[in-house]
């Protein structure tokens, strides 16, 4: 593979330079400390720590007298109205060119106005509990249930509930959350609500760091939408950071540097400059063909979870949308599976926004680490009812989604992809249901794409081993490298105790990818990669060498991926990949790749 310099992480649209006042003006009272968390929103910013403390319930333990209850109920209702009104005002002021922000805030508003929660708070007050105590009791119970869920996304929902609780407590104490910030502020908080992120952003917040984690939480999604660098999930944050500390937030690596030394500041200053230079250079690739240095054509798609992702992807030269994770509708909405009508509207918007380029809509990939109400608890959910297994059990959910996708396919640019296929039998059962849905729509006189392509995701070893059979029935195959790695190596992708075993460069995984590619070629069926491995700096040449012709990556990595593709010789990559397949360990493969890239 051609020489390639070490990869810098994809840059944010917002890059901040180190303030001039920092040069030679670093606190000598404390030593530099580096804390590690989870990278939530990319970018690098430097500034001054501003501590945002959690609201505490002061009246939780006091029991009310009978004549105090009406006033306490009124106090709660008043706080609820004020809190709701402010959220609606923030929603109205959200940027119109980013509807996802409004959707996130609306979800917070739905949590606030949840009828069952409000009724529970009222009952607690009527039983003699203070409003603060009643709010804390109801929300704490819900939070505890969510934090015990197996699904990572549901556990992260506890953050949203905590945020709403803190907002209500603040209003009950007539203490509006402070939004006025000094210059160059970086917020340090237990957690933040999406609305706080919006308001603080308007007050020139540079970035934020929180103790609570949740990469898929609404707050993290909001930060990425408005390009505010952030790091989450840092333990003992308040023991290590104090108000007024000079700090650096590296949203790429998930690092917080407290009271950095002059040489550390200089290093980050140079990196910020490098990122800005790189971003400008990469923009030239947007309109260039996606092909290798020796002319092999590669289709480069984008993974998209919102209309904004589609817009950004097309601006960066994507040749279509290779993956739409429809389960994000479920978790963002907060009210279970959306109706057929709601789904059709969103899928249609995606298809129209991308037209005439293709949009690949994946069926709900629920179960496993994406648990929802209605799924029975399982001792080992990763090996239980998830993906296509769930859909084949929940026929109405599956039929509604199929019809919604079909009705959105009238522009003939929609593809439908089935997740967690394990073999030909379950795939054919799904195809049978799709045909029945088509017949139903035809009978009702509803138009749709009669030849809408149907694809199978290859995420299990069984599907990879049977890829030749699946390729005979599917219109396309897409390899989900995260799950394929997880199941091939028996290493839970979200279990830190086996993180060292999770390695997509393992030769067993690469051999399965090669097997799927060869099966697709024999049946003239395209094979793509839509997992995170597709955008890995060291994997581009390997995948091209294995014969992969379709890659789908996050929008922010499109230009960098295209740059690597254009520098890669397909012929050389094929030769190297054959060599790599003969190695016995992932560590040996990575070592060999590093050696090649240094030549």
HELIX and SHEET records of a PDB file:
HELIX    1   1 UNK A   20  UNK A   22  5                                   3    
HELIX    2   2 UNK A   66  UNK A   68  5                                   3    
HELIX    3   3 UNK A   69  UNK A   93  1                                  25    
HELIX    4   4 UNK A   99  UNK A  112  1                                  14    
HELIX    5   5 UNK A  115  UNK A  126  1                                  12    
HELIX    6   6 UNK A  131  UNK A  147  1                                  17    
HELIX    7   7 UNK A  152  UNK A  172  1                                  21    
HELIX    8   8 UNK A  194  UNK A  202  1                                   9    
HELIX    9   9 UNK A  218  UNK A  225  1                                   8    
HELIX   10  10 UNK A  237  UNK A  240  1                                   4    
HELIX   11  11 UNK A  262  UNK A  282  1                                  21    
HELIX   12  12 UNK A  283  UNK A  287  5                                   5    
HELIX   13  13 UNK A  307  UNK A  315  1                                   9    
HELIX   14  14 UNK A  327  UNK A  333  1                                   7    
HELIX   15  15 UNK A  340  UNK A  354  1                                  15    
HELIX   16  16 UNK A  381  UNK A  383  5                                   3    
HELIX   17  17 UNK A  388  UNK A  393  1                                   6    
HELIX   18  18 UNK A  395  UNK A  407  1                                  13    
HELIX   19  19 UNK A  424  UNK A  443  1                                  20    
HELIX   20  20 UNK A  461  UNK A  465  1                                   5    
HELIX   21  21 UNK A  467  UNK A  471  1                                   5    
HELIX   22  22 UNK A  481  UNK A  489  1                                   9    
HELIX   23  23 UNK A  496  UNK A  501  5                                   6    
HELIX   24  24 UNK A  507  UNK A  522  1                                  16    
HELIX   25  25 UNK A  532  UNK A  535  5                                   4    
HELIX   26  26 UNK A  540  UNK A  545  1                                   6    
HELIX   27  27 UNK A  555  UNK A  557  5                                   3    
HELIX   28  28 UNK A  558  UNK A  567  1                                  10    
HELIX   29  29 UNK A  570  UNK A  580  1                                  11    
HELIX   30  30 UNK A  586  UNK A  598  1                                  13    
SHEET    1   A 8 UNK A  33  UNK A  36  0                                        
SHEET    2   A 8 UNK A 255  UNK A 258 -1                                        
SHEET    3   A 8 UNK A 246  UNK A 250 -1                                        
SHEET    4   A 8 UNK A  44  UNK A  52 -1                                        
SHEET    5   A 8 UNK A 185  UNK A 189  1                                        
SHEET    6   A 8 UNK A 207  UNK A 210  1                                        
SHEET    7   A 8 UNK A 229  UNK A 232  1                                        
SHEET    8   A 8 UNK A  38  UNK A  41 -1                                        
SHEET    1   B 9 UNK A 299  UNK A 304  0                                        
SHEET    2   B 9 UNK A 320  UNK A 325  1                                        
SHEET    3   B 9 UNK A 358  UNK A 362  1                                        
SHEET    4   B 9 UNK A 414  UNK A 421  1                                        
SHEET    5   B 9 UNK A 454  UNK A 458  1                                        
SHEET    6   B 9 UNK A 476  UNK A 479  1                                        
SHEET    7   B 9 UNK A 526  UNK A 529  1                                        
SHEET    8   B 9 UNK A 550  UNK A 554  1                                        
SHEET    9   B 9 UNK A 299  UNK A 304  1                                        
END                                                                             
